[in-house]
């Protein structure tokens, strides 16, 4: 019996050694292979335990963006209410209003300010721009119909001038130049911006922001 076993062992020793190495090598690899032994970007979800995808605990905070995020899990941000606050919480003030003054909304509209075209009015709250018969020229006028002055600040090519105009009258005409580079900030939250039209000429795009 022992002689037969020795003969069997001798005849199959190479096979037993191969089996031992194979089994021992698997255990060795499982115990010693680490992150540095893996080729970057080579592992997939199927390679993970139970074939489960990477979870939040496996990901560095702040590293995921865009399509990688389940929007349904987000809390505390609502675009409709502006980060959880209604629009009435956002204050629009004119340059002469006090800290307690606030408006509840803002509207935007645009004109094409055409010159020379005498007597055309472009209204924005308590003021209006009136074109003259001279190219690239307008007057700042009051639009309240009252004699009480309306205060405003005028910027032409970055040069600031603070002024006021009666609500039923106009100030002297100003020239806005080829660049249409002007801005007017008026009482009660009106802001008017000039923007050039292409090709450049005697007319401008007039952008108006008005507190409502």
C-alpha positions as a Markdown table, in Angstrom:
| # | Residue | x | y | z |
|---|---|---|---|---|
| 1 | Unk | 0.0 | 0.0 | 0.0 |
| 2 | Unk | 2.7 | 2.4 | 1.0 |
| 3 | Unk | 4.8 | 1.4 | -2.0 |
| 4 | Unk | 1.8 | 2.1 | -4.3 |
| 5 | Unk | 1.3 | 5.5 | -2.7 |
| 6 | Unk | 4.9 | 6.4 | -3.1 |
| 7 | Unk | 4.8 | 5.4 | -6.8 |
| 8 | Unk | 1.6 | 7.5 | -7.2 |
| 9 | Unk | 3.1 | 10.5 | -5.5 |
| 10 | Unk | 6.3 | 10.2 | -7.5 |
| 11 | Unk | 4.4 | 10.0 | -10.8 |
| 12 | Unk | 2.1 | 13.0 | -10.0 |
| 13 | Unk | 4.4 | 15.3 | -8.0 |
| 14 | Unk | 4.6 | 17.9 | -10.7 |
| 15 | Unk | 0.8 | 18.1 | -10.8 |
| 16 | Unk | 0.5 | 18.4 | -7.1 |
| 17 | Unk | 3.1 | 21.2 | -7.1 |
| 18 | Unk | 1.2 | 23.0 | -9.8 |
| 19 | Unk | -2.0 | 22.8 | -7.8 |
| 20 | Unk | -0.3 | 24.0 | -4.6 |
| 21 | Unk | 1.2 | 27.0 | -6.4 |
| 22 | Unk | -2.1 | 27.8 | -8.1 |
| 23 | Unk | -4.1 | 27.7 | -4.9 |
| 24 | Unk | -1.4 | 29.5 | -2.8 |
| 25 | Unk | -1.0 | 32.1 | -5.5 |
| 26 | Unk | -4.7 | 33.0 | -5.5 |
| 27 | Unk | -4.6 | 33.4 | -1.7 |
| 28 | Unk | -1.4 | 35.4 | -1.9 |
| 29 | Unk | -2.9 | 37.8 | -4.6 |
| 30 | Unk | -6.1 | 38.3 | -2.6 |
| 31 | Unk | -4.1 | 39.3 | 0.4 |
| 32 | Unk | -1.4 | 41.5 | -1.2 |
| 33 | Unk | -2.8 | 43.2 | -4.4 |
| 34 | Unk | -3.5 | 46.8 | -3.7 |
| 35 | Unk | -4.5 | 50.0 | -5.5 |
| 36 | Unk | -0.9 | 50.6 | -6.9 |
| 37 | Unk | -1.0 | 47.1 | -8.5 |
| 38 | Unk | -4.1 | 48.0 | -10.6 |
| 39 | Unk | -4.0 | 49.8 | -13.9 |
| 40 | Unk | -5.8 | 53.1 | -13.8 |
| 41 | Unk | -9.3 | 53.1 | -15.4 |
| 42 | Unk | -9.2 | 49.3 | -15.8 |
| 43 | Unk | -11.7 | 48.2 | -13.1 |
| 44 | Unk | -15.5 | 48.2 | -13.8 |
| 45 | Unk | -18.6 | 47.8 | -11.7 |
| 46 | Unk | -18.6 | 44.1 | -12.5 |
| 47 | Unk | -15.2 | 43.8 | -10.8 |
| 48 | Unk | -16.5 | 45.1 | -7.5 |
| 49 | Unk | -17.9 | 42.9 | -4.7 |
| 50 | Unk | -21.4 | 41.7 | -5.6 |
| 51 | Unk | -21.1 | 43.6 | -8.9 |
| 52 | Unk | -22.4 | 46.7 | -7.2 |
| 53 | Unk | -21.6 | 50.2 | -8.4 |
| 54 | Unk | -19.4 | 52.7 | -6.5 |
| 55 | Unk | -21.3 | 54.5 | -3.8 |
| 56 | Unk | -21.1 | 57.9 | -2.2 |
| 57 | Unk | -18.8 | 56.7 | 0.5 |
| 58 | Unk | -16.3 | 55.6 | -2.1 |
| 59 | Unk | -16.1 | 59.1 | -3.8 |
| 60 | Unk | -14.2 | 62.1 | -2.6 |
| 61 | Unk | -16.5 | 64.9 | -1.5 |
| 62 | Unk | -17.0 | 67.6 | -4.1 |
| 63 | Unk | -15.5 | 65.5 | -6.9 |
| 64 | Unk | -18.8 | 64.7 | -8.8 |
| 65 | Unk | -20.5 | 67.2 | -11.2 |
| 66 | Unk | -23.2 | 67.4 | -13.8 |
| 67 | Unk | -24.6 | 64.1 | -15.1 |
| 68 | Unk | -22.9 | 62.2 | -12.3 |
| 69 | Unk | -25.4 | 63.5 | -9.8 |
| 70 | Unk | -29.0 | 62.4 | -9.1 |
| 71 | Unk | -30.9 | 65.7 | -9.0 |
| 72 | Unk | -33.7 | 64.1 | -7.0 |
| 73 | Unk | -31.3 | 63.7 | -4.0 |
| 74 | Unk | -30.5 | 67.4 | -3.8 |
| 75 | Unk | -32.0 | 69.5 | -1.1 |
| 76 | Unk | -32.0 | 73.2 | -0.1 |
| 77 | Unk | -31.9 | 74.7 | -3.6 |
| 78 | Unk | -34.9 | 75.8 | -5.6 |
| 79 | Unk | -34.4 | 77.8 | -8.7 |
| 80 | Unk | -38.0 | 79.0 | -8.7 |
| 81 | Unk | -37.7 | 80.6 | -5.3 |
| 82 | Unk | -34.0 | 81.6 | -5.7 |
| 83 | Unk | -32.3 | 79.4 | -3.2 |
| 84 | Unk | -35.4 | 79.0 | -1.1 |
| 85 | Unk | -36.1 | 82.8 | -0.9 |
| 86 | Unk | -39.1 | 84.4 | -2.7 |
| 87 | Unk | -38.2 | 87.2 | -5.2 |
| 88 | Unk | -39.6 | 89.8 | -2.7 |
| 89 | Unk | -36.5 | 89.1 | -0.6 |
| 90 | Unk | -34.3 | 90.5 | -3.3 |
| 91 | Unk | -34.2 | 94.3 | -3.1 |
| 92 | Unk | -34.0 | 96.7 | -6.0 |
| 93 | Unk | -33.1 | 100.2 | -4.9 |
| 94 | Unk | -32.4 | 103.4 | -6.8 |
| 95 | Unk | -29.4 | 105.5 | -6.0 |
| 96 | Unk | -31.4 | 107.9 | -3.8 |
| 97 | Unk | -33.5 | 105.4 | -1.9 |
| 98 | Unk | -33.1 | 104.6 | 1.8 |
| 99 | Unk | -32.2 | 101.1 | 3.3 |
| 100 | Unk | -35.9 | 100.5 | 4.1 |
| 101 | Unk | -37.0 | 101.1 | 0.5 |
| 102 | Unk | -37.5 | 98.2 | -1.7 |
| 103 | Unk | -39.3 | 97.1 | -4.8 |
| 104 | Unk | -40.9 | 93.7 | -5.3 |
| 105 | Unk | -39.8 | 92.9 | -8.9 |
| 106 | Unk | -37.9 | 93.9 | -12.0 |
| 107 | Unk | -38.9 | 94.1 | -15.6 |
| 108 | Unk | -36.7 | 94.3 | -18.7 |
| 109 | Unk | -37.4 | 95.6 | -22.2 |
| 110 | Unk | -35.4 | 96.9 | -25.2 |
| 111 | Unk | -35.8 | 99.7 | -27.8 |
| 112 | Unk | -33.9 | 100.6 | -30.9 |
| 113 | Unk | -33.1 | 104.2 | -30.3 |
| 114 | Unk | -33.1 | 105.8 | -33.8 |
| 115 | Unk | -31.4 | 109.1 | -34.6 |
| 116 | Unk | -31.8 | 111.6 | -36.2 |
| 117 | Unk | -35.5 | 111.6 | -35.5 |
| 118 | Unk | -36.8 | 114.6 | -33.7 |
| 119 | Unk | -39.3 | 114.2 | -30.9 |
| 120 | Unk | -39.4 | 110.4 | -30.4 |
| 121 | Unk | -39.8 | 109.4 | -26.7 |
| 122 | Unk | -38.3 | 106.3 | -25.1 |
| 123 | Unk | -39.9 | 106.0 | -21.7 |
| 124 | Unk | -38.3 | 104.3 | -18.7 |
| 125 | Unk | -40.2 | 104.9 | -15.4 |
| 126 | Unk | -40.0 | 108.5 | -14.3 |
| 127 | Unk | -37.7 | 109.6 | -17.1 |
| 128 | Unk | -37.6 | 109.3 | -20.9 |
| 129 | Unk | -35.1 | 109.8 | -23.6 |
| 130 | Unk | -36.2 | 112.1 | -26.4 |
| 131 | Unk | -34.3 | 112.1 | -29.7 |
| 132 | Unk | -33.5 | 115.3 | -31.6 |
| 133 | Unk | -32.9 | 116.2 | -35.3 |
| 134 | Unk | -29.2 | 115.8 | -34.7 |
| 135 | Unk | -27.5 | 112.4 | -35.2 |
| 136 | Unk | -26.4 | 110.5 | -32.1 |
| 137 | Unk | -28.2 | 112.9 | -29.7 |
| 138 | Unk | -30.9 | 112.7 | -27.1 |
| 139 | Unk | -32.4 | 114.7 | -24.2 |
| 140 | Unk | -33.1 | 113.3 | -20.8 |
| 141 | Unk | -36.7 | 114.3 | -19.9 |
| 142 | Unk | -39.0 | 113.9 | -17.0 |
| 143 | Unk | -42.0 | 111.5 | -17.6 |
| 144 | Unk | -44.1 | 112.2 | -14.5 |
| 145 | Unk | -45.9 | 115.2 | -15.9 |
| 146 | Unk | -45.2 | 117.0 | -12.7 |
| 147 | Unk | -42.9 | 119.9 | -12.0 |
| 148 | Unk | -41.1 | 118.1 | -9.2 |
| 149 | Unk | -37.5 | 117.2 | -10.2 |
| 150 | Unk | -36.5 | 113.6 | -11.0 |
| 151 | Unk | -33.0 | 112.8 | -10.1 |
| 152 | Unk | -30.7 | 110.7 | -12.3 |
| 153 | Unk | -27.0 | 109.9 | -12.9 |
| 154 | Unk | -25.7 | 109.9 | -16.5 |
| 155 | Unk | -22.6 | 108.2 | -17.7 |
| 156 | Unk | -21.2 | 109.0 | -21.2 |
| 157 | Unk | -18.1 | 106.9 | -22.1 |
| 158 | Unk | -17.5 | 106.4 | -18.4 |
| 159 | Unk | -17.8 | 110.1 | -17.4 |
| 160 | Unk | -20.2 | 110.5 | -14.6 |
| 161 | Unk | -22.6 | 113.4 | -14.2 |
| 162 | Unk | -25.3 | 113.7 | -11.5 |
| 163 | Unk | -28.4 | 115.8 | -12.4 |
| 164 | Unk | -32.1 | 116.2 | -12.1 |
| 165 | Unk | -34.9 | 117.2 | -14.5 |
| 166 | Unk | -38.4 | 118.5 | -13.9 |
| 167 | Unk | -41.0 | 115.8 | -14.5 |
| 168 | Unk | -42.6 | 117.8 | -17.2 |
| 169 | Unk | -39.5 | 119.2 | -19.0 |
| 170 | Unk | -36.2 | 118.1 | -20.7 |
| 171 | Unk | -32.5 | 118.8 | -20.0 |
| 172 | Unk | -30.1 | 119.9 | -22.7 |
| 173 | Unk | -29.3 | 117.4 | -25.4 |
| 174 | Unk | -26.2 | 115.1 | -25.1 |
| 175 | Unk | -24.3 | 113.2 | -27.7 |
| 176 | Unk | -23.7 | 109.5 | -27.1 |
| 177 | Unk | -21.1 | 109.0 | -29.9 |
| 178 | Unk | -20.4 | 106.1 | -32.2 |
| 179 | Unk | -19.9 | 103.6 | -29.4 |
| 180 | Unk | -23.3 | 104.1 | -27.9 |
| 181 | Unk | -21.5 | 103.9 | -24.5 |
| 182 | Unk | -23.9 | 105.5 | -22.1 |
| 183 | Unk | -25.8 | 104.5 | -18.9 |
| 184 | Unk | -28.5 | 106.3 | -17.0 |
| 185 | Unk | -29.5 | 105.4 | -13.4 |
| 186 | Unk | -32.8 | 107.2 | -12.5 |
| 187 | Unk | -35.0 | 107.5 | -9.4 |
| 188 | Unk | -37.3 | 104.6 | -8.5 |
| 189 | Unk | -35.0 | 101.9 | -9.8 |
| 190 | Unk | -34.7 | 102.6 | -13.6 |
| 191 | Unk | -31.5 | 101.8 | -15.4 |
| 192 | Unk | -30.9 | 102.4 | -19.1 |
| 193 | Unk | -28.0 | 101.1 | -21.0 |
| 194 | Unk | -26.8 | 101.9 | -24.5 |
| 195 | Unk | -25.4 | 99.2 | -26.7 |
| 196 | Unk | -24.1 | 99.5 | -30.3 |
| 197 | Unk | -25.9 | 98.2 | -33.3 |
| 198 | Unk | -23.9 | 96.5 | -36.0 |
| 199 | Unk | -22.9 | 97.9 | -38.4 |
| 200 | Unk | -22.3 | 101.0 | -36.2 |
| 201 | Unk | -24.2 | 104.1 | -37.2 |
| 202 | Unk | -26.4 | 106.8 | -35.6 |
| 203 | Unk | -28.8 | 104.4 | -33.8 |
| 204 | Unk | -28.3 | 102.3 | -30.6 |
| 205 | Unk | -29.9 | 99.5 | -28.8 |
| 206 | Unk | -31.5 | 100.8 | -25.6 |
| 207 | Unk | -31.8 | 98.3 | -22.8 |
| 208 | Unk | -34.1 | 99.2 | -19.9 |
| 209 | Unk | -34.3 | 97.7 | -16.4 |
| 210 | Unk | -37.3 | 98.9 | -14.4 |
| 211 | Unk | -38.4 | 98.1 | -10.9 |
| 212 | Unk | -42.0 | 97.1 | -10.8 |
